[in-house]
């Protein structure tokens, strides 16, 4: 995801966060033999809930809408991504400050 485009895509209803579910285990009914002895216990369906970033997609040749692209995110994923960008900014600012000092020295020659 190009996060610099997020606000524009969101305002155009092309991207959004949404809750989603995934079945991790199907329900199983109890099974008994002819004597009434349980040979398979009943088990409940199990699901996990998560958040996805859904993004609209289209066929480049026909313009036909395709199914949305979905990627799972957690809050810690997004915070880690922001931290990485913030670190890049700090590193680049230090580089820029170094070049600025070099320019001052260069102009003295």
C-alpha distances in whole Angstrom, upper triangle without the diagonal:
4,6,9,8,8,12,13,11,12,16,16,15,12,10,12,13,16,18,19,22,23,26,27,31,33,36,39,42,46,48,52,54,57,59,56,55,51,50,46,45,43,39,37,33,30,27,24,22,18,15,12,9,11,9,12,13,16,18,18,22,23,21,22,19,18,17,14,11,11,10,12,11,14,15,16,13,11,15,14,11,13,16,14,13,17,18,17,18,22,22,21,24,26,26,27,30,31,31,32,35,36,36,39,41,40,42,45,46
4,5,6,7,11,11,10,12,15,15,16,13,12,14,15,18,21,22,25,26,30,31,34,36,40,43,46,49,51,55,58,61,63,60,59,55,53,50,48,46,43,40,37,34,30,27,25,21,18,16,12,13,12,14,15,17,20,19,23,24,22,23,21,20,19,16,14,14,13,15,15,17,17,18,15,13,15,15,11,12,15,14,12,15,17,15,16,20,20,19,21,24,24,24,27,29,28,29,32,33,33,36,38,37,39,42,43
4,5,5,8,10,10,11,14,15,15,13,11,12,13,17,20,21,25,26,30,31,34,37,39,43,46,49,52,55,58,61,63,60,58,55,53,50,48,46,42,40,36,33,30,27,24,20,17,15,12,14,12,15,17,20,22,22,26,27,24,25,22,22,21,17,15,15,14,15,13,15,15,16,13,10,13,13,10,10,13,13,10,13,16,14,15,18,19,18,20,23,23,23,26,28,28,29,32,33,33,35,37,37,38,41,43
4,6,7,8,10,11,13,14,16,14,13,15,16,20,23,25,28,30,33,34,38,40,43,46,50,53,55,59,62,65,66,63,62,58,57,53,52,49,46,43,40,37,33,30,27,24,20,18,15,16,15,17,18,21,23,22,26,27,24,26,24,23,23,20,18,18,17,19,17,19,18,19,17,14,15,16,13,12,15,14,11,14,16,15,14,18,19,17,19,22,22,21,24,27,26,27,30,31,31,33,35,35,36,39,41
4,6,5,6,9,10,11,12,11,10,12,15,18,22,23,27,28,32,34,37,39,42,45,48,51,54,58,61,64,65,62,61,57,56,52,51,48,45,42,39,36,32,30,27,23,20,17,14,14,12,13,15,17,20,19,23,24,21,22,20,20,20,17,16,17,16,18,17,20,19,21,18,15,18,19,15,15,18,18,15,17,20,18,18,22,23,21,23,26,26,25,28,30,30,30,33,34,34,36,39,38,39,42,44
4,6,5,6,9,10,10,9,7,9,11,15,18,20,24,26,29,31,34,36,39,42,45,49,51,55,58,61,62,59,58,54,53,50,48,45,42,39,36,33,29,26,23,20,16,14,11,12,10,12,15,18,21,21,24,25,22,22,20,20,19,16,14,14,14,16,14,17,16,18,16,13,15,17,14,13,17,17,15,17,20,19,19,22,24,23,24,27,27,27,29,32,32,32,35,36,36,38,41,41,42,45,46
4,5,5,6,9,10,10,9,10,12,16,19,22,25,28,32,33,37,38,41,44,47,50,53,57,60,63,64,61,60,57,56,52,50,47,44,41,38,35,31,29,25,22,18,16,13,14,13,14,17,20,23,23,26,26,23,24,21,22,21,18,17,17,17,19,17,19,18,20,18,15,17,19,16,15,19,19,17,18,22,21,20,23,25,24,25,28,29,28,30,33,32,33,36,37,37,38,41,41,42,45,47
4,5,5,6,9,9,9,11,14,18,21,23,27,29,33,35,38,40,42,46,49,52,55,58,61,64,66,63,62,58,57,53,52,49,46,43,39,37,33,31,27,24,20,18,15,14,12,13,15,17,21,20,23,24,20,21,19,20,20,17,17,18,19,21,20,22,21,23,21,18,21,22,19,18,22,22,19,21,24,23,22,26,27,26,26,30,30,29,31,34,33,34,37,38,37,39,42,42,42,45,47
4,6,5,6,5,6,8,12,15,19,20,24,26,30,32,35,36,39,42,45,49,51,55,58,61,62,59,59,55,54,50,49,46,43,40,36,34,30,28,25,22,18,15,12,11,9,9,12,14,18,18,21,21,18,18,16,17,17,13,14,15,16,18,17,20,20,22,20,17,20,22,19,18,22,22,20,22,25,24,24,27,28,27,28,32,32,31,34,36,36,36,39,40,40,42,45,44,45,48,50
4,5,5,6,5,6,9,12,16,18,22,25,28,30,34,35,37,41,44,47,50,53,56,59,61,58,57,53,52,49,47,44,41,38,34,32,28,26,23,20,16,14,11,10,9,11,14,16,20,21,24,24,20,20,17,18,17,14,14,15,15,17,16,18,18,21,19,16,19,21,19,18,22,22,20,22,26,25,24,28,29,28,29,33,33,32,35,37,37,37,41,42,41,43,46,46,47,50,51
4,5,8,8,10,13,15,19,22,25,28,32,34,37,38,40,44,46,50,53,56,59,62,64,61,60,56,56,52,50,47,44,40,37,35,32,29,26,23,19,18,14,14,12,13,16,18,21,22,25,24,21,21,19,20,20,17,18,18,19,21,20,22,21,24,23,20,22,24,22,21,25,25,23,24,28,27,26,29,31,30,31,34,35,33,36,39,38,38,41,43,42,44,47,47,47,50,52
4,5,8,10,14,16,20,22,25,28,31,34,37,37,40,43,46,49,52,56,59,61,63,60,60,56,55,51,50,47,44,41,37,35,32,30,26,24,20,18,15,13,11,10,13,15,18,18,21,21,17,18,15,17,17,15,16,17,19,21,21,23,23,26,24,21,24,26,23,23,27,27,25,27,30,29,28,32,33,32,33,36,36,35,38,40,40,40,43,44,43,46,48,48,48,52,53
4,6,7,11,13,16,18,22,24,28,30,33,34,36,40,42,46,48,52,55,58,59,56,56,52,52,48,46,43,40,37,33,32,28,26,23,21,17,15,12,10,9,8,12,14,18,19,22,21,17,17,14,15,15,12,14,15,17,18,19,21,21,24,23,20,23,25,23,23,27,27,25,27,30,29,29,32,34,33,34,37,38,37,40,42,42,42,45,46,46,48,51,50,51,54,56
4,7,11,13,16,17,21,23,27,29,32,33,35,39,42,45,48,51,54,57,59,56,55,52,51,47,46,43,40,36,33,31,27,26,23,20,17,14,10,8,6,5,8,11,15,16,19,18,15,15,12,12,12,9,11,12,14,17,17,20,21,23,21,19,22,24,21,22,25,25,23,26,29,28,28,31,32,31,33,36,36,35,38,41,40,41,44,45,44,47,49,49,50,53,54
4,7,10,13,15,18,21,24,26,30,31,33,37,40,43,46,49,52,55,57,54,53,49,48,45,43,40,37,34,31,28,25,22,19,17,13,10,7,6,4,6,10,13,17,18,21,21,17,17,14,14,13,9,9,10,11,13,13,16,17,20,17,15,19,20,18,18,22,22,21,23,26,25,26,29,30,29,31,34,34,34,37,39,39,39,43,44,43,46,48,48,49,52,53
4,6,10,12,16,19,22,24,28,29,31,35,37,41,44,47,50,53,55,52,51,47,46,42,41,38,35,31,28,26,22,20,17,14,10,8,6,5,7,9,13,16,20,21,25,24,21,20,16,16,14,10,11,10,11,12,12,14,15,18,16,14,17,19,17,18,22,22,21,23,26,26,26,29,31,30,32,35,35,35,38,40,40,41,44,45,45,47,49,49,50,53,55
4,7,10,13,16,20,22,25,26,29,32,35,38,41,45,48,51,52,49,48,44,44,40,38,35,32,29,25,23,19,17,13,10,7,6,4,6,9,12,15,19,22,24,27,27,24,23,19,18,15,12,12,9,9,9,9,11,12,15,14,12,15,17,16,17,20,21,21,23,25,26,26,29,30,31,32,35,35,36,38,40,41,41,44,45,46,48,50,50,51,54,56
4,6,10,13,17,19,22,23,25,29,32,35,38,41,45,47,49,46,45,41,40,37,35,32,29,25,22,20,16,14,11,9,6,5,7,7,11,13,16,20,23,25,28,27,24,23,19,18,15,12,12,10,10,10,10,12,13,16,15,15,18,20,19,20,23,24,24,26,28,29,30,32,34,34,35,38,39,39,41,44,44,45,48,49,49,51,54,54,55,58,59
4,7,10,14,16,19,20,22,26,28,31,34,38,41,44,45,42,41,38,37,33,31,28,25,22,19,16,13,11,7,6,5,6,9,10,14,16,19,22,25,28,31,30,27,25,22,20,17,14,14,11,11,10,10,11,13,16,16,16,18,20,20,21,24,25,26,27,30,31,31,34,35,36,37,40,41,41,43,46,46,47,50,51,52,54,56,56,57,60,62
4,7,10,13,16,17,19,23,25,29,31,35,38,41,43,39,39,35,34,30,29,26,22,19,16,14,10,8,6,5,6,7,10,10,14,16,18,22,24,27,30,29,27,24,21,19,15,13,13,10,11,9,11,12,15,17,17,17,20,22,21,23,26,27,27,29,31,32,33,36,37,38,39,41,42,43,45,47,48,49,51,53,53,55,57,58,59,62,63
4,7,9,12,13,15,19,22,25,28,31,35,38,39,36,35,31,30,27,25,22,19,16,12,10,6,6,5,6,9,10,13,14,17,19,21,24,27,30,32,31,29,27,23,21,17,16,15,12,13,11,13,14,17,19,18,20,22,24,24,26,28,29,30,32,34,34,36,38,39,40,42,44,45,46,48,50,51,52,54,55,56,58,60,61,62,65,66
4,6,9,11,13,17,20,23,26,29,32,35,37,34,33,29,28,24,23,20,17,14,11,9,5,5,7,8,11,12,15,15,19,20,22,25,27,30,32,31,30,27,24,21,17,16,16,13,13,11,14,15,19,20,19,21,24,24,25,27,29,29,31,33,34,35,37,39,40,41,43,45,46,47,49,51,51,53,55,56,57,59,61,61,63,66,67
4,6,7,10,13,16,19,22,26,28,32,33,30,29,25,24,20,19,17,13,11,7,6,4,7,9,11,14,15,19,19,22,24,25,28,29,32,35,34,32,30,26,24,20,19,19,16,17,15,18,18,22,23,22,24,27,28,28,31,32,33,34,36,38,38,40,42,43,44,46,48,49,50,52,54,55,56,58,59,61,63,64,65,67,69,70
4,7,10,13,16,19,21,25,28,31,32,29,28,24,23,19,18,16,12,11,8,6,5,7,10,12,16,17,20,21,24,26,27,30,31,34,37,36,35,32,29,26,22,22,21,18,18,16,18,18,22,23,22,25,27,27,28,31,32,32,34,36,37,38,40,42,43,44,46,48,48,50,52,53,54,56,58,59,60,62,64,64,66,69,70
4,7,9,13,15,17,21,24,27,28,26,24,20,19,15,14,12,9,8,6,5,7,10,13,16,19,20,24,24,27,29,30,33,34,37,39,38,37,34,32,28,25,25,24,21,21,19,22,22,25,26,26,28,30,31,31,34,35,36,38,40,41,42,44,46,46,48,50,51,52,54,56,57,58,60,62,63,64,66,68,68,70,72,74
4,6,10,13,15,19,22,25,26,24,23,19,18,14,13,11,8,7,5,7,9,12,15,18,21,22,25,25,28,30,31,33,34,38,39,38,37,34,31,28,25,25,25,23,23,22,24,25,28,29,29,31,33,34,34,37,38,39,41,43,44,45,47,49,49,51,53,54,55,57,59,60,61,63,65,66,67,69,71,71,73,75,76
4,7,10,12,16,19,22,24,21,20,16,16,12,11,8,5,5,4,7,10,14,17,20,23,25,28,28,31,33,34,36,37,41,43,41,40,37,34,31,28,28,28,26,26,25,27,27,30,31,31,33,36,36,37,40,41,42,43,45,47,48,50,51,52,54,56,57,58,60,61,63,64,66,68,69,70,72,74,74,76,78,80
4,7,9,13,16,19,20,17,16,13,12,8,8,5,5,7,7,11,14,17,20,24,27,28,32,32,35,36,37,39,40,44,45,44,43,40,37,34,31,31,32,29,30,28,30,30,33,34,34,37,39,39,40,43,44,45,47,49,49,51,53,54,55,57,59,60,61,63,64,66,67,69,71,72,73,75,76,77,79,81,82
4,6,10,13,16,17,14,14,11,11,8,7,5,7,8,10,14,17,20,23,27,30,31,35,35,38,39,40,42,43,46,48,46,46,42,40,37,34,34,35,32,33,31,34,34,37,38,38,40,42,43,44,46,47,48,50,52,53,54,56,58,59,60,62,64,65,66,68,69,71,72,74,75,76,79,80,81,82,85,86
4,7,10,13,14,11,10,7,8,5,5,4,8,10,13,16,20,23,26,29,33,34,38,38,41,42,43,45,46,50,51,50,49,46,43,41,37,38,38,36,36,34,36,36,39,40,40,43,45,45,46,49,50,50,53,54,55,57,59,60,61,63,65,66,67,69,70,72,73,75,76,78,79,81,82,83,85,87,89
4,7,10,11,9,8,6,6,5,7,8,11,14,16,19,22,26,29,32,36,37,41,40,43,44,45,47,48,51,53,51,51,47,45,42,39,40,40,38,38,36,39,39,42,43,43,45,47,48,49,51,52,53,55,57,58,59,61,63,63,65,67,68,69,71,73,74,75,77,79,80,81,83,85,85,87,90,91
4,7,8,5,5,4,5,7,9,10,14,17,19,22,26,29,33,36,39,41,44,44,47,48,49,51,52,55,56,55,54,51,49,46,43,44,44,42,42,40,43,42,45,46,46,49,51,51,52,55,56,56,59,60,61,62,65,66,67,68,70,72,73,74,76,77,79,81,82,83,85,87,88,89,91,93,94
4,5,5,5,7,7,9,12,14,17,20,23,26,29,33,36,39,42,44,47,47,50,51,51,53,54,57,58,57,57,53,51,48,45,46,46,44,45,43,45,45,48,49,49,52,54,54,55,58,59,59,61,63,64,65,68,69,69,71,73,74,75,77,79,80,81,83,85,86,87,90,91,91,93,96,97
4,5,7,10,10,13,15,17,21,24,26,29,32,36,39,42,46,47,50,50,53,54,54,56,56,60,61,59,59,56,53,51,48,49,49,47,48,46,49,49,52,53,53,55,57,57,59,61,62,63,65,67,67,69,71,72,73,75,77,78,79,81,83,84,85,87,89,89,91,93,94,95,97,99,100
4,6,9,10,14,15,17,21,24,27,30,33,37,40,43,47,48,52,52,55,56,56,58,59,62,63,62,62,58,56,53,50,51,51,49,49,48,50,50,52,53,53,56,58,58,59,62,63,63,66,68,68,70,72,73,74,76,78,79,80,82,83,84,86,88,89,90,92,94,95,96,98,100,101
4,6,9,11,12,14,18,21,24,27,30,34,37,40,44,45,49,49,52,53,54,56,57,60,61,60,59,56,53,51,48,48,49,46,47,45,47,47,49,50,51,53,55,55,57,59,60,61,63,65,65,67,69,70,71,73,75,76,77,79,81,82,83,85,87,88,89,91,93,93,95,98,99
4,6,9,10,13,16,20,23,25,29,32,35,39,42,44,48,48,51,52,53,55,56,59,61,60,59,56,53,50,47,48,48,45,45,43,45,45,48,48,49,51,53,53,55,57,58,59,61,63,63,65,67,68,69,71,73,74,75,77,78,80,81,83,84,85,87,89,90,91,93,95,96
4,6,7,9,13,16,19,22,25,28,32,35,39,40,44,44,47,49,50,52,53,56,58,56,56,52,50,47,44,44,44,42,42,40,42,41,44,44,45,48,49,49,51,54,54,55,57,59,60,61,63,64,65,67,69,70,71,73,75,76,77,79,81,82,83,85,87,87,90,92,93
4,7,10,13,16,19,21,25,28,31,34,38,39,43,43,46,47,48,50,51,54,56,55,54,51,48,45,42,43,43,40,40,38,40,40,43,43,44,46,48,48,50,52,53,53,56,58,58,59,62,63,64,65,68,69,70,72,73,74,76,78,79,80,82,84,85,86,88,90,91
4,7,9,13,15,17,21,24,27,30,34,35,39,39,42,44,44,47,47,51,52,51,51,48,45,42,39,39,39,36,36,34,37,36,39,40,40,43,45,45,46,49,50,50,52,54,55,56,58,60,60,62,64,65,66,68,70,71,72,74,76,77,78,80,82,82,84,87,88
4,6,10,13,15,19,22,25,29,32,34,38,38,41,43,44,46,47,51,52,51,51,47,45,42,38,38,38,36,35,33,35,35,37,38,38,41,43,43,44,47,48,48,51,53,53,55,57,58,59,61,63,64,65,67,68,70,71,73,74,75,77,79,80,81,83,85,86
4,7,10,13,16,19,23,26,30,31,35,35,39,40,41,44,45,48,50,49,48,45,42,39,35,36,36,33,33,31,33,32,35,36,37,39,41,41,43,45,46,47,49,51,52,53,55,56,57,59,61,62,63,65,67,68,70,71,73,74,75,77,79,80,82,84,85
4,7,9,13,16,19,22,26,28,32,32,35,37,38,41,42,45,47,46,45,42,39,36,33,33,33,30,30,27,29,29,31,32,33,35,37,37,39,41,42,43,45,47,48,49,51,53,54,55,57,58,60,61,63,64,66,67,69,70,72,74,75,76,78,80,81
4,6,10,13,16,20,23,25,29,29,33,34,36,38,40,43,45,44,43,40,37,34,30,30,30,27,27,25,27,26,29,30,31,33,35,35,37,39,40,41,43,45,46,47,49,50,52,53,55,56,58,59,61,62,64,65,67,68,70,71,73,74,76,78,79
4,7,10,13,17,20,22,25,26,29,30,32,35,36,39,42,40,39,36,33,30,27,26,26,24,24,22,24,24,26,28,28,30,32,33,34,36,38,38,40,42,43,44,46,48,49,50,52,54,55,56,58,60,61,62,64,66,67,69,70,71,73,75,77
4,7,10,14,17,19,23,23,27,29,30,33,35,38,41,40,38,35,32,29,26,25,24,21,21,19,20,20,23,24,24,27,29,29,30,33,34,35,37,39,40,41,43,44,45,47,49,50,51,53,55,56,57,59,61,62,63,65,67,68,69,72,73
4,7,10,13,15,19,20,23,25,27,30,32,35,38,37,35,32,29,26,22,21,21,18,18,15,17,17,20,21,21,23,26,26,27,30,31,32,34,35,37,38,40,41,42,44,46,47,48,50,52,53,54,56,58,59,60,62,64,64,66,69,70
4,7,10,13,16,18,21,24,26,29,31,34,37,36,34,32,28,25,22,20,19,16,15,12,14,13,16,18,18,20,22,23,24,26,27,28,30,32,33,34,36,38,39,40,42,44,45,46,48,50,51,52,54,55,57,59,60,61,63,65,66
4,7,10,14,15,19,21,24,27,30,32,35,34,32,30,26,24,20,18,18,14,13,10,11,11,14,16,16,17,20,21,22,24,25,27,28,30,31,32,34,36,37,38,40,42,43,44,46,48,49,50,52,53,54,56,58,59,60,63,64
4,7,10,12,16,19,21,25,27,30,33,32,30,28,25,22,19,16,15,11,10,7,8,8,11,13,12,14,16,18,18,20,22,23,24,26,28,29,30,32,33,35,36,38,39,40,42,44,45,46,48,50,51,53,55,55,57,59,61
4,7,9,13,16,19,22,25,27,31,30,28,26,22,20,17,14,13,9,8,6,6,7,9,12,11,12,14,16,16,18,20,21,22,24,26,27,28,30,31,32,34,36,37,38,40,42,43,44,46,47,48,50,52,53,54,57,58
4,6,9,13,15,19,22,24,27,27,24,23,19,17,14,11,9,6,5,4,6,8,11,13,12,12,15,16,15,17,20,21,21,23,25,26,27,29,31,31,33,35,36,37,39,41,41,43,45,46,47,49,51,51,53,55,57
4,6,10,13,16,19,21,25,24,22,21,17,16,13,9,8,6,5,6,7,10,12,14,12,11,15,16,14,16,19,19,19,22,24,24,25,28,29,29,31,33,34,34,37,39,39,40,43,44,44,46,49,49,50,53,54
4,7,10,13,16,18,22,21,18,17,14,12,10,6,6,5,7,9,10,14,16,18,16,15,19,20,18,19,23,22,22,25,27,27,28,31,32,31,33,36,36,37,39,41,41,42,45,46,46,49,51,51,52,55,56
4,6,10,13,15,18,18,15,15,11,10,9,5,5,6,9,12,13,16,18,20,18,16,20,21,18,20,23,23,22,25,27,26,27,30,31,30,32,35,35,35,38,40,40,41,44,45,45,47,49,49,50,53,54
4,7,11,12,16,15,12,11,8,7,7,5,6,9,12,15,17,20,22,24,21,20,24,25,22,23,27,26,25,28,30,29,30,33,34,33,35,38,38,38,41,43,42,43,46,47,47,49,51,51,52,55,56
4,7,9,12,12,9,9,6,5,7,6,7,10,13,17,19,22,24,26,23,22,26,26,23,25,28,27,26,29,31,30,31,34,35,34,36,39,38,38,41,43,42,44,47,47,47,50,52,51,52,55,56
4,6,9,8,6,5,4,5,8,9,10,14,17,20,22,26,28,30,27,26,29,30,27,28,32,30,29,32,34,33,33,37,37,36,38,41,40,40,43,45,44,45,49,49,48,51,53,52,53,57,58
4,6,6,5,5,6,7,10,12,12,16,19,23,25,29,31,33,29,29,32,32,29,31,34,33,31,35,36,34,36,39,39,38,40,43,42,42,45,47,45,47,50,50,50,53,55,53,55,58,58
4,6,6,8,10,10,13,14,15,18,21,25,27,30,32,34,30,29,33,33,29,31,34,32,31,34,36,33,34,38,38,36,39,41,40,40,43,45,43,45,48,48,47,50,52,51,52,55,56
4,6,8,11,12,16,17,18,22,24,28,30,34,36,37,34,33,36,36,33,35,38,36,34,38,39,37,38,42,41,40,42,45,43,43,47,48,46,48,51,51,50,53,55,54,55,58,58
4,5,9,10,14,16,18,21,24,28,30,34,36,38,35,34,37,37,34,36,39,38,36,39,41,39,40,44,44,42,44,47,46,45,49,50,49,50,54,53,53,56,58,56,57,61,61
4,6,9,13,14,16,19,22,26,28,32,33,35,32,31,35,35,32,33,37,35,34,37,39,37,37,41,41,40,42,45,44,43,47,48,47,48,52,52,51,54,56,55,55,59,60
4,6,10,12,14,18,21,25,27,31,33,35,32,31,34,35,32,34,37,36,35,38,40,38,39,42,43,41,44,47,46,45,49,50,49,50,54,54,53,56,58,57,58,62,62
4,7,9,11,15,18,21,24,27,29,31,28,28,31,32,29,31,34,33,32,35,37,36,37,40,41,40,42,45,44,44,47,49,48,49,52,53,52,55,57,56,57,61,62
4,6,9,12,15,19,21,25,27,29,26,26,30,30,28,29,33,32,31,34,36,35,36,39,40,39,41,44,43,43,46,48,47,49,52,52,52,55,57,56,57,61,61
4,7,9,13,16,19,22,25,27,24,24,28,28,26,28,31,30,30,33,35,34,35,38,39,38,41,43,43,43,46,48,47,49,52,52,52,55,57,56,58,61,62
4,6,10,13,15,19,21,23,21,20,24,25,22,24,28,27,26,29,31,31,32,35,36,35,37,40,40,40,43,45,44,46,49,49,49,52,54,54,55,58,59
4,7,10,13,17,19,21,18,18,21,22,19,22,25,24,24,27,28,28,29,32,33,32,35,37,37,37,40,42,42,43,46,47,47,49,51,51,52,56,56
4,7,10,13,16,18,15,15,19,19,18,20,23,22,22,25,27,27,28,31,32,32,34,36,37,37,40,42,42,43,46,47,47,50,51,51,53,56,57
4,6,10,13,14,11,12,16,16,14,17,20,19,20,23,24,24,26,28,29,29,31,34,34,35,37,39,39,41,43,44,45,47,49,49,51,54,55
4,7,10,12,9,11,14,14,14,16,19,19,20,22,24,24,26,28,29,30,32,34,34,36,38,39,40,42,44,45,46,48,50,50,52,54,56
4,7,8,6,7,10,11,11,13,15,16,17,19,21,21,23,25,26,27,29,31,32,33,35,37,38,39,41,42,43,45,47,48,49,52,53
4,5,5,7,9,10,11,13,14,16,17,19,20,22,23,25,26,27,29,31,32,33,35,37,38,39,41,43,44,45,47,48,50,52,54
4,5,5,6,9,10,11,12,14,16,16,18,20,21,22,24,26,27,29,30,31,33,35,36,37,39,41,42,43,45,46,48,50,52
4,5,5,6,8,10,10,12,14,15,16,18,20,21,22,24,25,27,28,30,31,33,35,36,37,39,40,42,43,45,46,48,50
4,6,5,6,9,10,11,13,14,15,17,19,20,21,23,24,26,27,29,30,32,33,35,36,38,39,41,43,43,45,47,49
4,5,5,6,9,10,11,12,14,15,17,18,20,21,22,24,26,27,28,30,32,33,35,36,37,39,41,42,43,46,47
4,5,5,6,9,10,10,12,14,15,16,18,20,21,23,24,25,27,29,30,31,33,35,36,37,39,40,42,44,46
4,5,5,6,9,10,10,12,14,15,16,18,20,21,23,24,26,27,29,30,32,33,35,36,38,39,41,43,44
4,5,5,6,9,10,11,13,14,15,17,18,20,21,23,24,26,27,28,31,32,33,35,37,37,39,41,43
4,5,5,6,9,10,10,12,14,15,16,18,20,21,22,24,26,26,29,30,31,33,35,36,37,39,41
4,5,5,6,9,10,10,12,14,15,17,18,20,21,23,24,25,27,29,30,32,33,34,36,38,40
4,5,5,6,9,10,11,12,14,15,17,18,20,21,23,24,26,27,29,31,32,33,35,37,38
4,5,5,6,9,10,10,12,14,15,16,18,20,21,22,24,26,27,29,30,31,33,35,37
4,5,5,6,9,10,10,12,14,15,16,18,20,21,23,24,25,27,29,30,31,34,35
4,5,5,6,9,10,11,12,14,15,17,19,20,21,23,24,26,27,29,30,32,34
4,5,5,6,8,10,11,12,14,15,17,18,20,21,22,24,26,27,29,31,32
4,5,5,6,9,10,10,12,14,15,16,18,20,21,22,24,25,27,29,31
4,5,5,6,9,10,10,12,14,15,17,18,20,21,23,24,26,28,30
4,5,5,6,9,10,11,13,14,16,17,19,20,22,23,25,27,28
4,5,5,6,9,10,11,12,14,15,16,19,20,21,22,25,26
4,5,5,6,9,10,10,12,14,15,17,19,20,21,23,25
4,5,5,6,9,10,11,12,14,16,17,18,20,22,24
4,5,5,6,9,10,11,12,14,16,16,18,20,22
4,5,5,6,9,10,10,13,14,15,17,19,20
4,5,5,6,9,10,11,13,14,16,17,19
4,5,5,6,9,10,11,12,14,16,17
4,5,5,6,9,10,10,12,14,16
4,5,5,6,9,10,11,13,15
4,5,5,6,9,10,11,13
4,5,5,6,9,10,11
4,5,5,6,9,10
4,5,5,7,9
4,5,5,7
4,5,6
4,5
4
